[in-house]
Amino acid sequence: MIKSFEEIYAKVAAMPKKRLVAAWAVDDHTIGAAAMAVQKGLVDATLVGNQEMIKKVCADEKIDMSIFRIVDIDDETKAVAKAVELINAGEGDILMKGLCSTDKYMRAILNKEKGLLPPKAVLSHVTVVSASTYPKLLVVGDVAVIPAPDFNQKVAITNYVIKVAHSLGIEKPKVAILAATEQMLQGMPACVEAAMIAKMADRGQIKGAHVDGPLALDVAIDKESAEIKKLSGAVAGDADGIVFPNIESGNVFFKTVTKLANGELAAMVMGAKVPCVLTSRGDSTKSKLNSIALAALSA
């Protein structure tokens, strides 16, 4: 069972090398993370973007530009489209968002004719969080793509969380379907849907995990809270994964962990033909490196 991002680096470095294609990779965080990933032996990297901008960043950051393949495109939108085209042409295993806006990045992935979305697939954002106050990595979703997931989307998110947990070496992950309370309140849709998903797992419709819900955050990750509230079961107090009821709760959670509790993260979009690294333009170089490593592990 992998418990840190450093352990992910070690595992990926021992695997056959994946190929990263970074869209509009013209900023220091993206280029720096790609350079570190190449130097650690995690990936080979192609940067799609303005070559002069890339050259300046490499000079400023003292990065050897020759470690990259450069595809010189001056326009942000065209650069993102070209990056997706390279993936479709079999020239990459992982797509990465650079300085481009999330809407342009997602639009290119979702393009019906030239994008990366298989028929009937659900795109969802999965984040792996490392917090000093929790003894293991925590896989969570969705914090960035689906604003108000319906029931079927929550099932898809649950399965993506399970899949990522499996890639971390967790044979049967413990997944909490979150609500504001662990009480079964029929007037709260999050509670009702959480209970339905948990029952689906009990009956084998969702496989490969212990799934419980509704669970409030405290009883999902804190054993003392679970004991005080007399909650039992495999998941209570020891979750490996969390499925949030909506994007607001998930987004606030992961930003609180990283900005107030000095946590680290890795993030990617699942459901496309390849893992798609999706971090905020304001995220650190380390977060982007973590995300490359996670995507390489999952590719």
N, C-alpha and C positions, 0 to 999 in steps of 0.2 A: 504493500500500500504506500503510495507516494504521499508524503506529508509536507513537502516544501517545493518552491519553484526551482531551487537548486537541484533537487532530485529529478524534476522534469527535464532540466537541461542535460543531466547525465544520461538519462534514458534515451532522449532524442539523439544525443551525440553518438550513441551506440547503434542507432538505427540507420538504414539506408537514407542518404541525404535527400530532403525534399527541396522543391524549387519554389521560391517566393516571388510573386509579382506585386510590386507596390505601386498603387495608383496615385499620380500627382505627388510623387515622393520628392518634394523640394524643400522640406523643413528639417531643422537639425534633429528633432526628436525621432522622426521616421528614419532618416538616413543613419543617425547614430544607432538606433535599435537594430536596423538591418545590418550595419557593419559589425556590431557585437554578435549578432546571430551567425554571421558568416565566420567570424573569428573563432567562435565557440564550436564550429563545425556542425551547426544545426541545420543550415540551409545554404543553397546558392541563391543569390538575389538579383532580380532585374528591377531597376528603377525606371518608371515611366514618368517623364516630366521634362521641364525645361533644363537642357544640359548646362547652360551657363549658371543657372541658379544652383543646380546640384554641385557644379564645380566649385562655386563660392563657398557653399556650406562645407564641403569636404576640405577645402583649404583652411577655413576658419576653425574647423574641429580637428584638423590634422588627421583626416581619414584618407587612406589610400584609395583613390577613386577607381583604380584598376581592379579592385576586388568585385566590382559590380559589372553587370551588363547594363548599359544605358540605352533606353529608347527615347530619343529626343523629340518631344512634342511640346509646343509652346502653350497650348490652350488646355485649361483645367478639365473641361467637359470631354474634350477629345482624348485627353490622356487617360481618363477613367474608362472611356469606351475601349480604348486600345488595350488597356490592362485586362479587361474582361475578354476581349478578342484573343489575347495571348493564352488565357486559360482555356478557352474553347478550342484553341488550336493545339492543345496538348503540351504547351510550353511552360506550364506552371501547375503546381499542386496546391498552392495557397494564394489567395488574394488578400491584399492588405490596403487599408485606407491610409492615405497620406494626409496632406494638408487640405484635401478637397472636403467640401461640406458633406454631411451625412446624407442629405437628400439626393445629391448628385450620385453619390456612391451607390445608394440603394436603388435609385432609378436605373442605373446601368445593370445591376444584378437582376432586377425585376423585368427588364426589357423583354417583351414576349418573343421577339424575333432573334435578338442577339445576346440575351442575358444568360444567367446561370441557374434559373429556377426550373426544376423538373415539373412536369404536369401534376397538379393537385398538391404540390408540396407546401408545407407551412414554414415560412422563415421565422426564426426566433433567435434571440440574443441570449447567450449563455455566458455567465461570468464565474470565474473561480477566484475566491477571495481568501487571502491569508491574513489573519488577525492574531496579534500577540496574545490575546485573551482566550483564544480557542485552540484546542490541541491539534487540529488538523485542518486541511483545506476544506472549504465549503463551496459547493457548486450551487449557483442560484440562477433563476430566470423568471420572468423576462424583465429586464430593467431598462431596455432601450428601443425596442422595435414594435411590439404589439401593445398599444395603449390600454385597451380593455379587452383582454382575451375572453372569447366565448368558451363554452365547455369543451368543444373539440380542440380548440387551440391550447387550452390548459392541459389536455391529455397529451398533445404533441410536445408541449414544453416539458411535461413530466418525463416523457420518453427521452428527450434530449438531455435533460439533467442526468438521467440514469446512464445514458450512453457515455457522457463525459466522465462520470464517476467510475464507470468500468475502465475507461482508458487510464485512469489514475490507479488502477490495480485494486479497486474496491469490488470484491466479488459480488456482494449483495448489498448495495448502498441503502442507507436509511433516508427516506425522502419525506419531508414534511410539507403538506399542502396548507399554506398559511391562510389565516383569517384573523380578525380582531380578537377572537375568543376561541377557546377550545370547546365551548359549549355548542351543542347542536341546536342552533336557532333557525327556524324555518324562514323567519323574516329577513335573514341575511343571506343573499345569494352566494357569497363566498363560502359560507359554512355548508350550505346544501351541496354545492358543486365539489367541495373538498371531500365531503363524506361519500359522494358518488364515485370519485376517483379512487379513494381508498378501498371502497368495496370492489371496484373493477380489479384492483391489484390482488385483493383477497381471492378473487375468482379466476385469476390467471389471464385476464384481459390486458393487463399491464404486467410485463414480465421482468424478472431480473432484479427486483428490489423489494424492500419492505417499504410500504407507503402508508402513511397515516394522516388523517385530517378530519375535521378542521383542528389545527393547532395554532395557538398564539405563539409569537416569537420566543417568549421567555421559556415556555415549556418545551419548545422544539430544541433549544440549544443549551438549556441550563438544567442539570439533573436535580439540583435542590428545588427549583421551582416546580418541576414535574412531581417530585416526591411530596411537596407541600400540598399540591393540588390533587394528589392521589391519582396521578396519571401513570399507567403502565404501558407496556408494549415496547417493541424494539426501537422505535424512533424517538420516543419521548426523552428529551434531555441529551440526545446524542446524534442529532441529524448530520448526515453527510451532504444533504441537498435540501434546498428550499424552493418551492414554487409559489410566487407571489400572486395575490389576487388581481393586481393591476400594476401599471407601469409606475405610478406615483410611489407606491409603497416600496417597490423594488429599487427604484432610482434613488430614493432618499436613503434606503438601507446601505447601498454600496458606496454612496458618496460620504455618508456618515462614517462608515468603517475606514475609508481611505483618508478622508480629510481631518477627522477628529480623533481617530484611533490609530493613525499611522499604519493602516493596513496596506497590503499590496494586492494587485489584481491582475488577472488576465481575462480577455474578453474576445468573443468571436460570434459570428452569425452562423447558425446551422440550418440545414434544409436545402442549401444550394448544392451545386455539383461538387464544390470543394469548400473547405472551411474558409470563411471570410473574416479576417481580423477587423474588428470594429471597436476602436477606442476613441475617446474624445480627443479633439485637437489639442486640448489642454492637458491631457494625461502625460505622465513622465516617460522618459526614454525607457526606464526600467519596466513600466507597465506594458509598453509596446513590445519590449523584448520578451517579457513573460507571455504575452499574447501570441507572438510568433512561435514560441516553444510549444504552447498549448495546441495551436493549430497544427503544427508539425506532428505532434503526438497523435492527434485525431485524424490526420489526413490518410 
